Amino acid sequence: MKPLSSHLVEVAINIDNKAVSVLRNESFHIYGKNVSVPGLPNIPRTYIEKNYKREIDEGLKHFLYRYLVIDYLTEELFNKKIHLANFPRLDRIELGKEQTSYIFNISTANRIALREWKHFVFKAPRRKNYKDLDKQVDLFIKLQQEKAKKASLDTVEENDWVYFNAQLLKEEDEPLLPNYSNNFWIKVSMEPPLRPFPASFIGNKLGNIFITNKLSLNEGGTAIMPEQYSFLITIKAIAKGSYLTLDTFKSGYRLPNKAALHEKIIEVFSYRNDISQRRSIIEEMFHLFFSKHRFEIPKHLIIRKQSEILSSLKDRPDFQAYRKQPDFMKHVTMLAEKQLKEEILIDQIASFEKIKVEMKDITHYLNVLSNERAKEFIYFRSVFDQVKDTSSPYQASLIKQTCRREKTLNYILHQLTR
């Protein structure tokens, strides 16, 4: 780790070139089988190396970034308690004699002098007292219970989230890199356009193992021909997506009984001025914390966050209309600063309180996020805003980091309102 400035450090993630060489040789072999040249029934390797080496190396860079590098980086930063101010930015890739190095610029946040926040006086916004709200919640709970009876917890069904391990294989279905594999999450959606890899999970059970050549981790590069590579897939966890699993919901929000469950769900049914009670509670909590913890965000960090927000907004159909508004960039700047402050505060409280994320926390998070009504409970979801293709696998560490923020938020609210 190399400091570049007061809020910027350089971090290198190194991969042994022996592993890179194994991948490159396999790519040469695959190219030789799939490239056709008039007059050459059998393509010699020298021809592939001469004409495709640059393309293959470029593809390997993208593949390794998604398959190994970003997860390892995220875990390392978490373990070393480095508080990020923005998502790590890949600066360059250096090809050395013994290793390939991915060099990242990491924006860091100053440490906040946390006060004894558990003694803060917090008055949560109240619900509306319409009786109709209680009827709506009762109906919602009943509907989730009915859906649960028809579903199978250990079988992958449409709209579920699946946590799986991917091990790269040779043609003989032996591990290509025995010491390297990685875990991912994927949303199993059957909405068009239908993607073959997510669809291949349908009907599989927890613990099932299968081989597929439909997993693509080469976003941004084309050289490695991912449709020709095979992966050994092991299903390690399932988060249901078609209904709210009430037992895990009660456990996730520490609800002792049915009455508490009912009152909790009211939070996403009760609205004032188009803002749910749940969102009002969170906004009020942050308002309280920022009145007690005053800190500034450097301008260059805000500019970087602005860029991320604009990138997530530009594909929305109403983006062009909003962008024409005279105060559009002012609002984006305010939102960028707000999000940065919230993430920095939550991350530092999480470190101080030693908040740990278990698999049950992640399945609970994804289950709530998948429910059209209940997803209003989820406040932190930036990892999903950054990925355009929702049918692609998500790095497990990125979802874990987002889930940790959400768990910390709920921990704070529980401490303030119990």
N, C-alpha and C positions, 0 to 999 in steps of 0.2 A: 504494500500500500504506500503510495507516494503522494504527499500533500502538494496541491497545485496552488491553492489559495485558502483563505479562511473558511470558505464554504465549498471547496471542491477538492476531491482526492482522485487519484488514478489507481485503479485496481486491475491487475492482470490475472486472467484465468488461463492456465497452461494445460495443453493436452500433449501427451507423449506422441512424438511423430511415428512411433511404431504402430500406434492405433490408426493414425492418419494414413500411413502406408498400406495397412491392411484394407482400409476402406477404398483407397485409390486403386489398388490392384483388383479388388472385386468390381469396381466401377469399370475398369478397363475390360474385364471379362464380360460384363453385361453389355457394354457397348459393342464388343466384338460379335455378340450374338444377335444384336438388334439393328445394327447399322448395315445398310445394303449399299454396295458399290458395284456399278456395272462392270462386268468382266472379272470380278473378284468373288468367287463363291465362298472362299474362306478368308476373312479379313485378318491379316497379320497384326499382332499387337503393336509392332512398330508404327503401323499406319494410324492406329487409334491414338497412340501417344503423341505422334506428330501433329495430328489434326484436331484432337479433342482434349488434350491435357489441360489447357487453360480453362475450358468450359467445365471439365470435371472438377478441377480444383475450386472453381468458384461455387459450384454446387455443393461441394463438401463443406465449405465455410458456412453456408446457410444451414445445411443439415446438422452439423455439429452444434451450431448455436442453439437450435431448437431442441435437439435430442439430449444434449448434456449441459451446455455452458450456462444458460440462463438459470436453470434450476440450481446448479451448484453455486453460482454467484449469489442468488437470493438467500440460500441457506447459510452461506458463509457470512453475509452481512448481518443476518439475524443472529447467528451464534456469537458474533463479535459485538453485538449490540450497537451497530452503527445506525444512527437515526437518519433515514433518507428524507430529503426534501422533494425529490422527484424520482421518477423511474430511471434506473441506470441507462446511460446513453453509450452505445458502442461507438468508440472513437476510431479504432482501426484494428486490423488483424495483421499480425506479424508472423511470417513463416521463417522460423529459425532452423538450424541444423538438427537440433534435438527435440524441439517442441514448437507447437503452434500456439501463439499467444493472442488471446482476445483482450484488448485493452479498453476498459470502460472508464468514463468520467462519471463520478458519483457526486451528486449535490447533497451536502450534509446540512443538518440543522443544528443550531446552537442548543446546548442543554438548557432546559427550563428549570428554574428553581421552584419545584412543585410545593405548594402549600398543603396543609393538612385538610384536603378537600372532603374527606369523609364526614367532617363536621360542618360543612356548608349547609346553610338553611335553604332548602329547595322546595318550592311550591309548584307542583306539577299542574299544568292546565287541566281543567275538568272536562268531562264529556258532556255532550248535550243530553238532556233528560227526556228525549222523545221515546215513548214506549215502543214505537215502531222499530227503533234500532235494536232493541232486545229481541224482537221477533225475527229480525233479519239475521242476527247472530245465531239464534237457536236453529234457524233453517240452514244456515251455513254449516254449523257443527254437524247437524244431522246428515247433510249431503256428504261431508267428508267421511263420516262414519260408514255411510252406505257404499261409497267408492272403495273404502279400505277393505270391506268384506269381499269385494270382487277382485281385488288385486293380490299379487303374490310378492311378499317382501324380498324373497331371495331369487326372483326371476326378473330379468331385464324386460321392461315393457316400454311402449312408446312414451316419450317425454321424460323418461328417467335420466338421471346422471349416472355415469359409470366411471369408477376409478379402476385403472388397469395398469399393469406393468407391460412394457414393450421391450422385447429382447431381439436384437437384429440377428438374422440367420444367414448362413451360407445356403447355396443351392441344395446341399445335402441335408438341410434342416438342422444343422449343428450351429451353435452360437458362433457368430463371426467375431464378436468382441466379448469373450466370456466375462471379463471384469467390468463391463459397462452395460447398464440397462437403465431405464428410467420409468417414472410413474407419471400418468396423465389423467385428467378428467375430460370426459366428453359428454355432450348433450345428445341423447338419442332422439332425434327429431325425424319424423317421416314427412315433413312438409316439403313440397317441391322447391327447388330441384332435389330429388332424392339422391343422397350420397351413399355409395355402397359400404363405406367403412362403418359409419354409425349404424346403418341398417343391419350389419352383420352381428350386432350384439343382441338383437331381438330374440327372445326365447332362451337365451343362455342364462345359466344360473351362477350364483356366487361361487367362486372357486373354479369355474370352468376354464379350460385352456384350449386355445385353437390357434391355427396358423393363418395369416392373411397377407396378401400382397397389395392391399388397398389402403394401407396407412401412409399418408403423405406428411412428412415433416420437413419438406424442402421448400417452404414458402419463400419466394423471392429468388429462387434459383431453379434451373431446369436440368442441370447436368447429371445429377445422380440417378435420374429415372426411377423415382420411388415406387412406381407401379410394378417394377421388376424385382424389387427387394421384398423379402419375406420377413415377417416379424412373428415371434411367439408371443401371443397375448394371454395374459392371466388376469381374470376379473377378481379384484380384491375388495371392492365395496360397491354398493348400489344406493343411490339416494332417489327415492320415489319422486316423480314429477307431476303426476296426474291428480294428486290430492294431497291435502295437508295431513301428515301423520301426527295425530293429536298427542300421542304419548310422548314422542320426541319433542314436540312443541312445548308441552308442559314441563318437561325436563330442562329444555334449553332456556326457558324463561323463569324457571324455579317457581312453578305454579303448584300449590299444594292440593288443590281440589277443583271440582267442576265450576264452582262459583268464580274462582280466580281465573280460570280459563276463559269463562264468559266475559269477565270484565276486561281481560287483556285483549281479546279479539275486538271488543267494542272500540278500541283505540284506532282501528283502521276502518271503522264504519261511521264514526262520529267526526263530522267536518264542520269547520267554521271558516268562512271566507275562502273556500276551496282548499283548505289545509287540514289534513287529518289531525286528530288528537295526538297520534303517535309522532308525527313530524313536529307538532307544536311542542311536545315534551322535549324532544331532542334539541330543537332550536333554543328553547328556554335554558336547557342545561348548558349548552355551549355559551350562551350569553352570560350566564352566571360565572362559568370558568374563565372566560376572557376578561370579565370585570375584575377577577382576582389575579389573573396571570397576564400581564401586559408584555408583549414582545413584538418586535418588528420582523418582517420578512424582507430580505434583500430583494431589490428590484429585479435582478437578473433571474432569480428563482421564480418570481411571479411571471416574467416573460416566458420562461420555459413552460410553466403550467398553462399559460394562455394558449400556447401552441398545442398542447395536449387536448385542451378543451375544444379548440376550434377543429382539430382533427376528428374528434368524436362527434361533432355537430354537423360537419359538412355534408354528410350523406342523408341528413334528415330532409324531408320534402319542403319544410318551411324555412330552411336555413337561409336561402337567398332573400326571402322577404324580411326576416329578422335582421340580416346583415345590412340592409339598406336603412335601418333605423339610425338616426343621428347619434344616439347614446348607446349603440350596440357594443362597441369596444369598451366603453366605460363599465358596462355591466359584466362583460367577460373578465375584465381586470379585477373587479370586485369579487366575482365568483372564484377566480384563481387564488386570490389572497385568502379568501374564506376557506377554501378547500385545503390549502396548504397549512393554515393555522390549525384546522381541525385534525388533519392527519398527523402533524408533528406532535400536537398535544396528546392525542390518543396513543401514538406509538411510544412516547416517553412514559406515559402512565402504564402502558402494557409492560414495558421493561422493568419499571420500578416495582410493579405488583407481581412480576414474574408470571404473567398470564401465559398459559400453555394451551395449545390447540390439539385436541384429540380428533380421531376420525369421526366420533359421534357429533362433535361440534360442526365439522364440515358438512356431514350429511344433513344435519339439521338446517344449516345455513342454506344449502342448495335446495332443500325441500321447500323452505319458506319462500325463497327467491322464485321458485317455479310456479307458485300459486298466484293467479292473477290478482286476487284480493289481498292475500297475506304478504305479498312482496313489498307492500308499503312499509312493513316492519324493517326491511333491510335498508340501511342508510349508506353503508360503504359498499360500492360495487364498481369501482373504477377499472378493475381488471377486465370487466366485461365491456366497458365503453371503449377500451383500446383495441379489442379484437373485432375485426370486421366480419370475418367468416365464422359464424357461431357453430358451424358443423366441424370445425377443426378442433383438435385436442388442445386443451389448456394445460400449461405446465402446472404441476401439482403445487409447487412452492408459491406461485403467484396467488392461487386461490387460498392457500393456507394463510398467506400474509393478509389478504383481504378479510378472511374469516376471523383472524386474530383481532383486527380492528373492531369488527362487529361484536365479538365476544367481550372485548374490553369496554365498549360503549354500553352494552347490556349490564356488565358488572358494575359500572359506575352508577347507572340508573337504579339498579337494585340496591346499592349501598345508600343512595340518597333518599329512596322512597320507602324503604322497609320500616 
